[in-house]
Amino acid sequence: MKFSDTGAALIQEFEGFSAVPYRDTNGVWTIGYGTQRGVTEKSSPITRAQAHDILRDECDERFGAAVNDLKLPLTQWQFDALVCIAYNVGPGILGPYTTLGALLREREWIKAADAFLLYDKAEWNGVLTRLGGLTRRRNAERTLFLNVRWPYTAQELAWMREYDILVASGRETSRRGVLREKMTAQRKRIWRRAQVFGWDRDGRRKRYNSLLARTK
C-alpha cells in the first residue's frame, strides 16, 4: 500500500513548511515538511510542491514500508494514520512491545485507535510532559485511522462545534471572536494549499466552505 495525499496533508499541517534548511529543536538540519535525510546547512531551497513530493517518497520508502511489514488488512486511512505517527515518533512505535503495536497485531482496531492518544508526551526541561501540539496531532491521527471519509481535522471540528454552541446560546462573547480568528486563519491556509494542490483533495472544498460559513 502507498501513502496518500490525505496522510501527507495531515503531516504538513503539523510539521509546517520551511523552504530553507534550519536546525530543529534537537539541532538536526531539517527542510520542507520535517525532512532530515541528506539535509545540510548548504542544502538548496525547495518549493512546497517539491517538499510534498519528498515527503511522499520518504514516507513510502521508510515509514510505509514499516507499516506494510505488519502484513495486516488495513484500510487506506488506517495505513495513512500509522505512517503519520511513525513519521513523528519513529517506526519503533509499530513494534510488538508497544501498546499500539500489540493492539494492531491483535486486530483490536478501536483500541488501537485509542492507543494513538498515549503518545502525546515529550521531554520538556528534563521532565516527560504532555504537549498540547502532540495531543492535537494524535487526535487527528486517531480520527484519520477511524474514518478518512470525514474530511475535517480534529481541531477544525472542535472549533466549529464550540462556535456553533456559542451561537446557539445567543451570546456574543470574546471566545466567539477568538474562534472566528482561528477559523479564518485555517480557511486561509486551506485556500493557499488549494492553489498548489487543488480543491479536490483532502476534503478541502468542504472544509473551506464550512469554515467560511462561520467567518464571513
PyMOL commands that place a pseudoatom at each C-alpha (Angstrom):
pseudoatom trace, name=CA, resn=MET, resi=1, chain=A, elem=C, hetatm=0, pos=[0.000, 0.000, 0.000]
pseudoatom trace, name=CA, resn=LYS, resi=2, chain=A, elem=C, hetatm=0, pos=[1.159, 3.536, -0.754]
pseudoatom trace, name=CA, resn=PHE, resi=3, chain=A, elem=C, hetatm=0, pos=[0.906, 6.675, 1.367]
pseudoatom trace, name=CA, resn=SER, resi=4, chain=A, elem=C, hetatm=0, pos=[-1.805, 9.042, 0.130]
pseudoatom trace, name=CA, resn=ASP, resi=5, chain=A, elem=C, hetatm=0, pos=[-2.156, 12.816, -0.172]
pseudoatom trace, name=CA, resn=THR, resi=6, chain=A, elem=C, hetatm=0, pos=[-4.631, 12.698, 2.718]
pseudoatom trace, name=CA, resn=GLY, resi=7, chain=A, elem=C, hetatm=0, pos=[-1.951, 11.420, 5.063]
pseudoatom trace, name=CA, resn=ALA, resi=8, chain=A, elem=C, hetatm=0, pos=[0.592, 13.835, 3.637]
pseudoatom trace, name=CA, resn=ALA, resi=9, chain=A, elem=C, hetatm=0, pos=[-1.763, 16.751, 4.326]
pseudoatom trace, name=CA, resn=LEU, resi=10, chain=A, elem=C, hetatm=0, pos=[-2.001, 15.747, 7.980]
pseudoatom trace, name=CA, resn=ILE, resi=11, chain=A, elem=C, hetatm=0, pos=[1.772, 15.681, 8.363]
pseudoatom trace, name=CA, resn=GLN, resi=12, chain=A, elem=C, hetatm=0, pos=[2.088, 19.000, 6.553]
pseudoatom trace, name=CA, resn=GLU, resi=13, chain=A, elem=C, hetatm=0, pos=[-0.484, 20.594, 8.833]
pseudoatom trace, name=CA, resn=PHE, resi=14, chain=A, elem=C, hetatm=0, pos=[1.511, 19.782, 11.954]
pseudoatom trace, name=CA, resn=GLU, resi=15, chain=A, elem=C, hetatm=0, pos=[5.071, 19.994, 10.645]
pseudoatom trace, name=CA, resn=GLY, resi=16, chain=A, elem=C, hetatm=0, pos=[4.754, 23.349, 8.922]
pseudoatom trace, name=CA, resn=PHE, resi=17, chain=A, elem=C, hetatm=0, pos=[6.924, 24.289, 5.937]
pseudoatom trace, name=CA, resn=SER, resi=18, chain=A, elem=C, hetatm=0, pos=[10.393, 25.741, 5.540]
pseudoatom trace, name=CA, resn=ALA, resi=19, chain=A, elem=C, hetatm=0, pos=[11.865, 26.426, 2.104]
pseudoatom trace, name=CA, resn=VAL, resi=20, chain=A, elem=C, hetatm=0, pos=[15.388, 26.621, 3.523]
pseudoatom trace, name=CA, resn=PRO, resi=21, chain=A, elem=C, hetatm=0, pos=[17.322, 24.334, 5.876]
pseudoatom trace, name=CA, resn=TYR, resi=22, chain=A, elem=C, hetatm=0, pos=[17.129, 25.034, 9.598]
pseudoatom trace, name=CA, resn=ARG, resi=23, chain=A, elem=C, hetatm=0, pos=[18.142, 23.280, 12.805]
pseudoatom trace, name=CA, resn=ASP, resi=24, chain=A, elem=C, hetatm=0, pos=[15.261, 21.639, 14.660]
pseudoatom trace, name=CA, resn=THR, resi=25, chain=A, elem=C, hetatm=0, pos=[14.974, 21.535, 18.456]
pseudoatom trace, name=CA, resn=ASN, resi=26, chain=A, elem=C, hetatm=0, pos=[17.456, 18.636, 18.518]
pseudoatom trace, name=CA, resn=GLY, resi=27, chain=A, elem=C, hetatm=0, pos=[19.946, 20.502, 16.360]
pseudoatom trace, name=CA, resn=VAL, resi=28, chain=A, elem=C, hetatm=0, pos=[19.300, 18.375, 13.261]
pseudoatom trace, name=CA, resn=TRP, resi=29, chain=A, elem=C, hetatm=0, pos=[19.238, 20.095, 9.870]
pseudoatom trace, name=CA, resn=THR, resi=30, chain=A, elem=C, hetatm=0, pos=[15.693, 19.991, 8.504]
pseudoatom trace, name=CA, resn=ILE, resi=31, chain=A, elem=C, hetatm=0, pos=[13.845, 21.295, 5.452]
pseudoatom trace, name=CA, resn=GLY, resi=32, chain=A, elem=C, hetatm=0, pos=[10.400, 21.191, 3.828]
pseudoatom trace, name=CA, resn=TYR, resi=33, chain=A, elem=C, hetatm=0, pos=[7.853, 19.346, 5.950]
pseudoatom trace, name=CA, resn=GLY, resi=34, chain=A, elem=C, hetatm=0, pos=[10.276, 17.937, 8.515]
pseudoatom trace, name=CA, resn=THR, resi=35, chain=A, elem=C, hetatm=0, pos=[12.618, 16.141, 6.114]
pseudoatom trace, name=CA, resn=GLN, resi=36, chain=A, elem=C, hetatm=0, pos=[16.069, 15.498, 7.593]
pseudoatom trace, name=CA, resn=ARG, resi=37, chain=A, elem=C, hetatm=0, pos=[17.641, 12.811, 5.424]
pseudoatom trace, name=CA, resn=GLY, resi=38, chain=A, elem=C, hetatm=0, pos=[20.532, 14.259, 3.433]
pseudoatom trace, name=CA, resn=VAL, resi=39, chain=A, elem=C, hetatm=0, pos=[19.866, 17.811, 4.633]
pseudoatom trace, name=CA, resn=THR, resi=40, chain=A, elem=C, hetatm=0, pos=[22.769, 20.119, 5.491]
pseudoatom trace, name=CA, resn=GLU, resi=41, chain=A, elem=C, hetatm=0, pos=[23.133, 23.837, 6.045]
pseudoatom trace, name=CA, resn=LYS, resi=42, chain=A, elem=C, hetatm=0, pos=[24.136, 24.097, 2.371]
pseudoatom trace, name=CA, resn=SER, resi=43, chain=A, elem=C, hetatm=0, pos=[21.051, 22.344, 1.004]
pseudoatom trace, name=CA, resn=SER, resi=44, chain=A, elem=C, hetatm=0, pos=[19.286, 24.327, -1.729]
pseudoatom trace, name=CA, resn=PRO, resi=45, chain=A, elem=C, hetatm=0, pos=[15.888, 25.949, -1.053]
pseudoatom trace, name=CA, resn=ILE, resi=46, chain=A, elem=C, hetatm=0, pos=[12.855, 23.952, -2.164]
pseudoatom trace, name=CA, resn=THR, resi=47, chain=A, elem=C, hetatm=0, pos=[9.250, 24.768, -3.079]
pseudoatom trace, name=CA, resn=ARG, resi=48, chain=A, elem=C, hetatm=0, pos=[6.145, 23.468, -1.352]
pseudoatom trace, name=CA, resn=ALA, resi=49, chain=A, elem=C, hetatm=0, pos=[5.460, 21.173, -4.300]
pseudoatom trace, name=CA, resn=GLN, resi=50, chain=A, elem=C, hetatm=0, pos=[8.981, 19.740, -4.094]
pseudoatom trace, name=CA, resn=ALA, resi=51, chain=A, elem=C, hetatm=0, pos=[8.665, 19.299, -0.329]
pseudoatom trace, name=CA, resn=HIS, resi=52, chain=A, elem=C, hetatm=0, pos=[5.348, 17.491, -0.845]
pseudoatom trace, name=CA, resn=ASP, resi=53, chain=A, elem=C, hetatm=0, pos=[6.943, 15.019, -3.276]
pseudoatom trace, name=CA, resn=ILE, resi=54, chain=A, elem=C, hetatm=0, pos=[9.938, 14.459, -0.987]
pseudoatom trace, name=CA, resn=LEU, resi=55, chain=A, elem=C, hetatm=0, pos=[7.598, 13.793, 1.929]
pseudoatom trace, name=CA, resn=ARG, resi=56, chain=A, elem=C, hetatm=0, pos=[5.535, 11.267, -0.064]
pseudoatom trace, name=CA, resn=ASP, resi=57, chain=A, elem=C, hetatm=0, pos=[8.665, 9.432, -1.250]
pseudoatom trace, name=CA, resn=GLU, resi=58, chain=A, elem=C, hetatm=0, pos=[10.228, 9.342, 2.223]
pseudoatom trace, name=CA, resn=CYS, resi=59, chain=A, elem=C, hetatm=0, pos=[7.029, 8.109, 3.829]
pseudoatom trace, name=CA, resn=ASP, resi=60, chain=A, elem=C, hetatm=0, pos=[6.603, 5.317, 1.278]
pseudoatom trace, name=CA, resn=GLU, resi=61, chain=A, elem=C, hetatm=0, pos=[10.220, 4.222, 1.436]
pseudoatom trace, name=CA, resn=ARG, resi=62, chain=A, elem=C, hetatm=0, pos=[10.722, 4.162, 5.182]
pseudoatom trace, name=CA, resn=PHE, resi=63, chain=A, elem=C, hetatm=0, pos=[7.542, 4.501, 7.198]
pseudoatom trace, name=CA, resn=GLY, resi=64, chain=A, elem=C, hetatm=0, pos=[5.092, 2.994, 4.731]
pseudoatom trace, name=CA, resn=ALA, resi=65, chain=A, elem=C, hetatm=0, pos=[7.393, 0.012, 4.380]
pseudoatom trace, name=CA, resn=ALA, resi=66, chain=A, elem=C, hetatm=0, pos=[7.315, -0.470, 8.160]
pseudoatom trace, name=CA, resn=VAL, resi=67, chain=A, elem=C, hetatm=0, pos=[3.504, -0.439, 8.148]
pseudoatom trace, name=CA, resn=ASN, resi=68, chain=A, elem=C, hetatm=0, pos=[3.356, -2.863, 5.218]
pseudoatom trace, name=CA, resn=ASP, resi=69, chain=A, elem=C, hetatm=0, pos=[5.692, -5.191, 7.101]
pseudoatom trace, name=CA, resn=LEU, resi=70, chain=A, elem=C, hetatm=0, pos=[2.914, -5.681, 9.664]
pseudoatom trace, name=CA, resn=LYS, resi=71, chain=A, elem=C, hetatm=0, pos=[1.024, -7.622, 6.951]
pseudoatom trace, name=CA, resn=LEU, resi=72, chain=A, elem=C, hetatm=0, pos=[-2.355, -6.531, 8.299]
pseudoatom trace, name=CA, resn=PRO, resi=73, chain=A, elem=C, hetatm=0, pos=[-5.601, -5.999, 6.338]
pseudoatom trace, name=CA, resn=LEU, resi=74, chain=A, elem=C, hetatm=0, pos=[-5.538, -2.217, 6.724]
pseudoatom trace, name=CA, resn=THR, resi=75, chain=A, elem=C, hetatm=0, pos=[-7.746, 0.310, 5.019]
pseudoatom trace, name=CA, resn=GLN, resi=76, chain=A, elem=C, hetatm=0, pos=[-6.065, 3.231, 3.250]
pseudoatom trace, name=CA, resn=TRP, resi=77, chain=A, elem=C, hetatm=0, pos=[-6.924, 5.615, 6.098]
pseudoatom trace, name=CA, resn=GLN, resi=78, chain=A, elem=C, hetatm=0, pos=[-5.594, 3.214, 8.736]
pseudoatom trace, name=CA, resn=PHE, resi=79, chain=A, elem=C, hetatm=0, pos=[-2.382, 2.859, 6.743]
pseudoatom trace, name=CA, resn=ASP, resi=80, chain=A, elem=C, hetatm=0, pos=[-2.028, 6.635, 6.368]
pseudoatom trace, name=CA, resn=ALA, resi=81, chain=A, elem=C, hetatm=0, pos=[-2.593, 7.258, 10.078]
pseudoatom trace, name=CA, resn=LEU, resi=82, chain=A, elem=C, hetatm=0, pos=[0.054, 4.695, 11.051]
pseudoatom trace, name=CA, resn=VAL, resi=83, chain=A, elem=C, hetatm=0, pos=[2.558, 6.226, 8.634]
pseudoatom trace, name=CA, resn=CYS, resi=84, chain=A, elem=C, hetatm=0, pos=[1.809, 9.653, 10.149]
pseudoatom trace, name=CA, resn=ILE, resi=85, chain=A, elem=C, hetatm=0, pos=[2.501, 8.594, 13.724]
pseudoatom trace, name=CA, resn=ALA, resi=86, chain=A, elem=C, hetatm=0, pos=[5.595, 6.632, 12.667]
pseudoatom trace, name=CA, resn=TYR, resi=87, chain=A, elem=C, hetatm=0, pos=[6.891, 9.723, 10.839]
pseudoatom trace, name=CA, resn=ASN, resi=88, chain=A, elem=C, hetatm=0, pos=[6.557, 11.761, 14.034]
pseudoatom trace, name=CA, resn=VAL, resi=89, chain=A, elem=C, hetatm=0, pos=[7.519, 9.213, 16.701]
pseudoatom trace, name=CA, resn=GLY, resi=90, chain=A, elem=C, hetatm=0, pos=[9.645, 6.751, 14.709]
pseudoatom trace, name=CA, resn=PRO, resi=91, chain=A, elem=C, hetatm=0, pos=[8.856, 3.332, 13.188]
pseudoatom trace, name=CA, resn=GLY, resi=92, chain=A, elem=C, hetatm=0, pos=[9.600, 1.655, 16.512]
pseudoatom trace, name=CA, resn=ILE, resi=93, chain=A, elem=C, hetatm=0, pos=[6.112, 2.730, 17.603]
pseudoatom trace, name=CA, resn=LEU, resi=94, chain=A, elem=C, hetatm=0, pos=[4.804, -0.144, 15.472]
pseudoatom trace, name=CA, resn=GLY, resi=95, chain=A, elem=C, hetatm=0, pos=[6.868, -2.787, 17.272]
pseudoatom trace, name=CA, resn=PRO, resi=96, chain=A, elem=C, hetatm=0, pos=[5.216, -5.730, 19.038]
pseudoatom trace, name=CA, resn=TYR, resi=97, chain=A, elem=C, hetatm=0, pos=[6.115, -4.496, 22.518]
pseudoatom trace, name=CA, resn=THR, resi=98, chain=A, elem=C, hetatm=0, pos=[4.421, -1.113, 22.278]
pseudoatom trace, name=CA, resn=THR, resi=99, chain=A, elem=C, hetatm=0, pos=[0.760, -0.730, 23.224]
pseudoatom trace, name=CA, resn=LEU, resi=100, chain=A, elem=C, hetatm=0, pos=[-0.142, 0.378, 19.708]
pseudoatom trace, name=CA, resn=GLY, resi=101, chain=A, elem=C, hetatm=0, pos=[1.885, -2.359, 18.021]
pseudoatom trace, name=CA, resn=ALA, resi=102, chain=A, elem=C, hetatm=0, pos=[0.427, -5.099, 20.222]
pseudoatom trace, name=CA, resn=LEU, resi=103, chain=A, elem=C, hetatm=0, pos=[-3.179, -3.975, 19.638]
pseudoatom trace, name=CA, resn=LEU, resi=104, chain=A, elem=C, hetatm=0, pos=[-2.619, -3.791, 15.895]
pseudoatom trace, name=CA, resn=ARG, resi=105, chain=A, elem=C, hetatm=0, pos=[-1.348, -7.356, 15.842]
pseudoatom trace, name=CA, resn=GLU, resi=106, chain=A, elem=C, hetatm=0, pos=[-4.411, -8.425, 17.806]
pseudoatom trace, name=CA, resn=ARG, resi=107, chain=A, elem=C, hetatm=0, pos=[-6.559, -6.561, 15.244]
pseudoatom trace, name=CA, resn=GLU, resi=108, chain=A, elem=C, hetatm=0, pos=[-8.230, -4.606, 18.025]
pseudoatom trace, name=CA, resn=TRP, resi=109, chain=A, elem=C, hetatm=0, pos=[-8.895, -1.667, 15.745]
pseudoatom trace, name=CA, resn=ILE, resi=110, chain=A, elem=C, hetatm=0, pos=[-10.871, 0.592, 18.088]
pseudoatom trace, name=CA, resn=LYS, resi=111, chain=A, elem=C, hetatm=0, pos=[-8.462, 0.036, 20.958]
pseudoatom trace, name=CA, resn=ALA, resi=112, chain=A, elem=C, hetatm=0, pos=[-5.554, 0.654, 18.587]
pseudoatom trace, name=CA, resn=ALA, resi=113, chain=A, elem=C, hetatm=0, pos=[-7.142, 3.958, 17.544]
pseudoatom trace, name=CA, resn=ASP, resi=114, chain=A, elem=C, hetatm=0, pos=[-7.411, 4.975, 21.192]
pseudoatom trace, name=CA, resn=ALA, resi=115, chain=A, elem=C, hetatm=0, pos=[-3.786, 3.962, 21.744]
pseudoatom trace, name=CA, resn=PHE, resi=116, chain=A, elem=C, hetatm=0, pos=[-2.662, 6.809, 19.482]
pseudoatom trace, name=CA, resn=LEU, resi=117, chain=A, elem=C, hetatm=0, pos=[-3.572, 9.159, 22.331]
pseudoatom trace, name=CA, resn=LEU, resi=118, chain=A, elem=C, hetatm=0, pos=[-0.962, 7.590, 24.614]
pseudoatom trace, name=CA, resn=TYR, resi=119, chain=A, elem=C, hetatm=0, pos=[1.883, 9.115, 22.630]
pseudoatom trace, name=CA, resn=ASP, resi=120, chain=A, elem=C, hetatm=0, pos=[1.429, 12.822, 23.276]
pseudoatom trace, name=CA, resn=LYS, resi=121, chain=A, elem=C, hetatm=0, pos=[4.326, 13.363, 25.691]
pseudoatom trace, name=CA, resn=ALA, resi=122, chain=A, elem=C, hetatm=0, pos=[7.879, 14.549, 25.212]
pseudoatom trace, name=CA, resn=GLU, resi=123, chain=A, elem=C, hetatm=0, pos=[10.745, 15.543, 27.450]
pseudoatom trace, name=CA, resn=TRP, resi=124, chain=A, elem=C, hetatm=0, pos=[10.463, 19.206, 28.417]
pseudoatom trace, name=CA, resn=ASN, resi=125, chain=A, elem=C, hetatm=0, pos=[13.066, 20.703, 30.752]
pseudoatom trace, name=CA, resn=GLY, resi=126, chain=A, elem=C, hetatm=0, pos=[14.069, 17.193, 31.733]
pseudoatom trace, name=CA, resn=VAL, resi=127, chain=A, elem=C, hetatm=0, pos=[10.513, 16.106, 32.582]
pseudoatom trace, name=CA, resn=LEU, resi=128, chain=A, elem=C, hetatm=0, pos=[8.197, 13.914, 30.481]
pseudoatom trace, name=CA, resn=THR, resi=129, chain=A, elem=C, hetatm=0, pos=[5.336, 16.294, 29.755]
pseudoatom trace, name=CA, resn=ARG, resi=130, chain=A, elem=C, hetatm=0, pos=[2.084, 16.138, 27.798]
pseudoatom trace, name=CA, resn=LEU, resi=131, chain=A, elem=C, hetatm=0, pos=[2.278, 18.707, 24.997]
pseudoatom trace, name=CA, resn=GLY, resi=132, chain=A, elem=C, hetatm=0, pos=[-0.840, 20.310, 23.519]
pseudoatom trace, name=CA, resn=GLY, resi=133, chain=A, elem=C, hetatm=0, pos=[0.536, 20.188, 19.982]
pseudoatom trace, name=CA, resn=LEU, resi=134, chain=A, elem=C, hetatm=0, pos=[1.184, 16.461, 20.266]
pseudoatom trace, name=CA, resn=THR, resi=135, chain=A, elem=C, hetatm=0, pos=[-2.255, 15.861, 21.763]
pseudoatom trace, name=CA, resn=ARG, resi=136, chain=A, elem=C, hetatm=0, pos=[-3.875, 17.606, 18.781]
pseudoatom trace, name=CA, resn=ARG, resi=137, chain=A, elem=C, hetatm=0, pos=[-1.692, 15.635, 16.394]
pseudoatom trace, name=CA, resn=ARG, resi=138, chain=A, elem=C, hetatm=0, pos=[-2.552, 12.284, 17.983]
pseudoatom trace, name=CA, resn=ASN, resi=139, chain=A, elem=C, hetatm=0, pos=[-6.265, 13.132, 17.916]
pseudoatom trace, name=CA, resn=ALA, resi=140, chain=A, elem=C, hetatm=0, pos=[-6.028, 13.992, 14.221]
pseudoatom trace, name=CA, resn=GLU, resi=141, chain=A, elem=C, hetatm=0, pos=[-4.238, 10.697, 13.508]
pseudoatom trace, name=CA, resn=ARG, resi=142, chain=A, elem=C, hetatm=0, pos=[-6.837, 8.784, 15.518]
pseudoatom trace, name=CA, resn=THR, resi=143, chain=A, elem=C, hetatm=0, pos=[-9.625, 10.456, 13.529]
pseudoatom trace, name=CA, resn=LEU, resi=144, chain=A, elem=C, hetatm=0, pos=[-7.880, 9.517, 10.287]
pseudoatom trace, name=CA, resn=PHE, resi=145, chain=A, elem=C, hetatm=0, pos=[-7.350, 5.920, 11.455]
pseudoatom trace, name=CA, resn=LEU, resi=146, chain=A, elem=C, hetatm=0, pos=[-11.044, 5.512, 12.212]
pseudoatom trace, name=CA, resn=ASN, resi=147, chain=A, elem=C, hetatm=0, pos=[-12.504, 7.039, 9.060]
pseudoatom trace, name=CA, resn=VAL, resi=148, chain=A, elem=C, hetatm=0, pos=[-10.800, 9.174, 6.442]
pseudoatom trace, name=CA, resn=ARG, resi=149, chain=A, elem=C, hetatm=0, pos=[-14.093, 9.979, 4.739]
pseudoatom trace, name=CA, resn=TRP, resi=150, chain=A, elem=C, hetatm=0, pos=[-14.717, 12.573, 7.428]
pseudoatom trace, name=CA, resn=PRO, resi=151, chain=A, elem=C, hetatm=0, pos=[-12.658, 15.423, 5.971]
pseudoatom trace, name=CA, resn=TYR, resi=152, chain=A, elem=C, hetatm=0, pos=[-12.291, 17.755, 8.938]
pseudoatom trace, name=CA, resn=THR, resi=153, chain=A, elem=C, hetatm=0, pos=[-9.309, 17.710, 11.263]
pseudoatom trace, name=CA, resn=ALA, resi=154, chain=A, elem=C, hetatm=0, pos=[-9.977, 17.143, 14.946]
pseudoatom trace, name=CA, resn=GLN, resi=155, chain=A, elem=C, hetatm=0, pos=[-9.074, 20.795, 15.627]
pseudoatom trace, name=CA, resn=GLU, resi=156, chain=A, elem=C, hetatm=0, pos=[-11.475, 22.105, 12.969]
pseudoatom trace, name=CA, resn=LEU, resi=157, chain=A, elem=C, hetatm=0, pos=[-14.265, 20.011, 14.436]
pseudoatom trace, name=CA, resn=ALA, resi=158, chain=A, elem=C, hetatm=0, pos=[-13.553, 21.297, 17.934]
pseudoatom trace, name=CA, resn=TRP, resi=159, chain=A, elem=C, hetatm=0, pos=[-13.598, 24.934, 16.781]
pseudoatom trace, name=CA, resn=MET, resi=160, chain=A, elem=C, hetatm=0, pos=[-16.814, 24.578, 14.776]
pseudoatom trace, name=CA, resn=ARG, resi=161, chain=A, elem=C, hetatm=0, pos=[-18.682, 22.669, 17.447]
pseudoatom trace, name=CA, resn=GLU, resi=162, chain=A, elem=C, hetatm=0, pos=[-17.731, 25.141, 20.177]
pseudoatom trace, name=CA, resn=TYR, resi=163, chain=A, elem=C, hetatm=0, pos=[-18.589, 28.095, 17.938]
pseudoatom trace, name=CA, resn=ASP, resi=164, chain=A, elem=C, hetatm=0, pos=[-21.981, 26.636, 16.990]
pseudoatom trace, name=CA, resn=ILE, resi=165, chain=A, elem=C, hetatm=0, pos=[-22.841, 26.073, 20.648]
pseudoatom trace, name=CA, resn=LEU, resi=166, chain=A, elem=C, hetatm=0, pos=[-21.959, 29.688, 21.480]
pseudoatom trace, name=CA, resn=VAL, resi=167, chain=A, elem=C, hetatm=0, pos=[-24.020, 30.971, 18.540]
pseudoatom trace, name=CA, resn=ALA, resi=168, chain=A, elem=C, hetatm=0, pos=[-26.995, 28.874, 19.616]
pseudoatom trace, name=CA, resn=SER, resi=169, chain=A, elem=C, hetatm=0, pos=[-26.753, 30.430, 23.085]
pseudoatom trace, name=CA, resn=GLY, resi=170, chain=A, elem=C, hetatm=0, pos=[-27.295, 33.858, 21.519]
pseudoatom trace, name=CA, resn=ARG, resi=171, chain=A, elem=C, hetatm=0, pos=[-24.394, 35.395, 23.423]
pseudoatom trace, name=CA, resn=GLU, resi=172, chain=A, elem=C, hetatm=0, pos=[-21.654, 37.371, 21.669]
pseudoatom trace, name=CA, resn=THR, resi=173, chain=A, elem=C, hetatm=0, pos=[-18.618, 36.528, 23.796]
pseudoatom trace, name=CA, resn=SER, resi=174, chain=A, elem=C, hetatm=0, pos=[-14.910, 37.194, 23.420]
pseudoatom trace, name=CA, resn=ARG, resi=175, chain=A, elem=C, hetatm=0, pos=[-14.472, 33.463, 22.912]
pseudoatom trace, name=CA, resn=ARG, resi=176, chain=A, elem=C, hetatm=0, pos=[-16.582, 33.624, 19.757]
pseudoatom trace, name=CA, resn=GLY, resi=177, chain=A, elem=C, hetatm=0, pos=[-14.188, 36.242, 18.421]
pseudoatom trace, name=CA, resn=VAL, resi=178, chain=A, elem=C, hetatm=0, pos=[-11.179, 34.066, 19.238]
pseudoatom trace, name=CA, resn=LEU, resi=179, chain=A, elem=C, hetatm=0, pos=[-12.752, 31.104, 17.462]
pseudoatom trace, name=CA, resn=ARG, resi=180, chain=A, elem=C, hetatm=0, pos=[-13.563, 33.209, 14.401]
pseudoatom trace, name=CA, resn=GLU, resi=181, chain=A, elem=C, hetatm=0, pos=[-9.934, 34.314, 14.209]
pseudoatom trace, name=CA, resn=LYS, resi=182, chain=A, elem=C, hetatm=0, pos=[-8.690, 30.728, 14.421]
pseudoatom trace, name=CA, resn=MET, resi=183, chain=A, elem=C, hetatm=0, pos=[-11.161, 29.501, 11.789]
pseudoatom trace, name=CA, resn=THR, resi=184, chain=A, elem=C, hetatm=0, pos=[-10.346, 32.430, 9.493]
pseudoatom trace, name=CA, resn=ALA, resi=185, chain=A, elem=C, hetatm=0, pos=[-6.644, 31.632, 9.687]
pseudoatom trace, name=CA, resn=GLN, resi=186, chain=A, elem=C, hetatm=0, pos=[-7.359, 27.967, 8.981]
pseudoatom trace, name=CA, resn=ARG, resi=187, chain=A, elem=C, hetatm=0, pos=[-9.543, 28.592, 5.941]
pseudoatom trace, name=CA, resn=LYS, resi=188, chain=A, elem=C, hetatm=0, pos=[-6.827, 30.873, 4.554]
pseudoatom trace, name=CA, resn=ARG, resi=189, chain=A, elem=C, hetatm=0, pos=[-4.330, 28.031, 4.994]
pseudoatom trace, name=CA, resn=ILE, resi=190, chain=A, elem=C, hetatm=0, pos=[-6.706, 25.696, 3.172]
pseudoatom trace, name=CA, resn=TRP, resi=191, chain=A, elem=C, hetatm=0, pos=[-7.116, 28.232, 0.356]
pseudoatom trace, name=CA, resn=ARG, resi=192, chain=A, elem=C, hetatm=0, pos=[-3.335, 28.611, -0.048]
pseudoatom trace, name=CA, resn=ARG, resi=193, chain=A, elem=C, hetatm=0, pos=[-2.854, 24.837, -0.129]
pseudoatom trace, name=CA, resn=ALA, resi=194, chain=A, elem=C, hetatm=0, pos=[-5.630, 24.503, -2.690]
pseudoatom trace, name=CA, resn=GLN, resi=195, chain=A, elem=C, hetatm=0, pos=[-3.775, 26.882, -5.004]
pseudoatom trace, name=CA, resn=VAL, resi=196, chain=A, elem=C, hetatm=0, pos=[-0.870, 24.420, -5.031]
pseudoatom trace, name=CA, resn=PHE, resi=197, chain=A, elem=C, hetatm=0, pos=[-2.526, 21.012, -4.773]
pseudoatom trace, name=CA, resn=GLY, resi=198, chain=A, elem=C, hetatm=0, pos=[-6.103, 21.679, -5.951]
pseudoatom trace, name=CA, resn=TRP, resi=199, chain=A, elem=C, hetatm=0, pos=[-9.512, 21.724, -4.285]
pseudoatom trace, name=CA, resn=ASP, resi=200, chain=A, elem=C, hetatm=0, pos=[-10.455, 18.095, -4.831]
pseudoatom trace, name=CA, resn=ARG, resi=201, chain=A, elem=C, hetatm=0, pos=[-8.083, 16.546, -2.299]
pseudoatom trace, name=CA, resn=ASP, resi=202, chain=A, elem=C, hetatm=0, pos=[-8.462, 16.017, 1.436]
pseudoatom trace, name=CA, resn=GLY, resi=203, chain=A, elem=C, hetatm=0, pos=[-11.980, 17.472, 1.549]
pseudoatom trace, name=CA, resn=ARG, resi=204, chain=A, elem=C, hetatm=0, pos=[-10.549, 20.965, 1.098]
pseudoatom trace, name=CA, resn=ARG, resi=205, chain=A, elem=C, hetatm=0, pos=[-13.625, 22.437, -0.551]
pseudoatom trace, name=CA, resn=LYS, resi=206, chain=A, elem=C, hetatm=0, pos=[-15.983, 21.138, 2.148]
pseudoatom trace, name=CA, resn=ARG, resi=207, chain=A, elem=C, hetatm=0, pos=[-13.662, 22.202, 4.963]
pseudoatom trace, name=CA, resn=TYR, resi=208, chain=A, elem=C, hetatm=0, pos=[-13.145, 25.657, 3.447]
pseudoatom trace, name=CA, resn=ASN, resi=209, chain=A, elem=C, hetatm=0, pos=[-16.878, 26.247, 2.938]
pseudoatom trace, name=CA, resn=SER, resi=210, chain=A, elem=C, hetatm=0, pos=[-17.722, 25.110, 6.459]
pseudoatom trace, name=CA, resn=LEU, resi=211, chain=A, elem=C, hetatm=0, pos=[-15.175, 27.492, 7.953]
pseudoatom trace, name=CA, resn=LEU, resi=212, chain=A, elem=C, hetatm=0, pos=[-16.186, 30.301, 5.588]
pseudoatom trace, name=CA, resn=ALA, resi=213, chain=A, elem=C, hetatm=0, pos=[-19.840, 29.999, 6.644]
pseudoatom trace, name=CA, resn=ARG, resi=214, chain=A, elem=C, hetatm=0, pos=[-18.768, 30.741, 10.225]
pseudoatom trace, name=CA, resn=THR, resi=215, chain=A, elem=C, hetatm=0, pos=[-16.324, 33.567, 9.495]
pseudoatom trace, name=CA, resn=LYS, resi=216, chain=A, elem=C, hetatm=0, pos=[-17.573, 35.636, 6.536]
for i in range(1, 216): cmd.bond("trace and resi %d" % i, "trace and resi %d" % (i + 1))
show_as sticks, trace
zoom trace
